[in-house]
Amino acid sequence: MGKKKMAWLFFVILATSAWVLGAVIQGGAETLKYKSYTYTIKEENIPVGDEEGHLVMFYERGGLFVFENGEVANFHMIGTGEAVKNGASLLYYDTVTFPDGSTIMERVQGTLGMGVPGVPSTGGFKKDIIKGTGRFEGIKGTGSGRTKYLPVEKWQPGVSGYGEGAYEYTLPPK
């Protein structure tokens, strides 16, 4: 075989190997979609005082995640935020607890759109998974989600929301 043919064959083998290995590596990541239903447990909004609608928020929320595979899990979060007239930025930590006791814990950053100052109407979130327990031990990944909020009723301590999202994650081999 000539050197050009040998080089061409080597290139084809290398490219094919890279394509096959890349497909195997990417195939290890899993996606898990969910619908969420959340409610306020406690909320305190403290006016900053420099302008109307500028608030520092502290809150605790609970809820349910219903996953596309049929699983249902409890959701609990604690967080803070800062609201200005038409929006807010959030930072919170949450734990998703499955019936078998396994958990996914995450750090979440998000934004809220405000219908009126201090009352959210929509939200968008980016999640970093920080820990897992049980069958999620060693989990690594990210997530994202969107939420719409319902008007607060007199008997509620804060808003209720419904939304959807997804996790992209990997688990260590067993």
C-alpha positions, 0 to 999 in steps of 0.5 A: 500500500502507498503512503497516501492510502495508508494515511487515508486508511488511518484517518478513516479508522481514527474518525470512525473510532472517535465517532463510535466512542463519542456516541458511547460517552454521550449515551451515558447521560440520561434525561429525566423530565418532570412536571412540578406543583409547588406551594409556599410554606413560609415567606417573608418579604422585607422592603429595602426602602429605596423604591417601591417594589424593591424587596429582599425575600426569604422563603420555604416551599414544598411540592411534588415532582411527577416524572415522565417515568411515572415516579412521584417525589416530594420537593422541599426548598429554602431560598432567598431573592431580591425583587425589583419592580418587574422581576426578581433574582433567586438563589435556593437549595432544594431536595427531591425525595423519592419514596424509596428514600433516595434524594437529589439535592441541588443549587438553583439560580433563577429569575421571576417575572412579576405581575405586580411588585412582590407577586411573581407570575413566571419563573425560569431556573438553572440547576446544578446537582450537588449531591445524591443519596441512595440510588442517586449516590454519586450523581452529576448533572444539571437541570432547568425548569419553568414555572407559572404562578397562581394568584395568592388566595387569602388563606395562603402564605404565598404563591402556588406554582406549576411547571415543568423541567428536566435533569441531564445527569450521569451516575457512576457505574455500579 
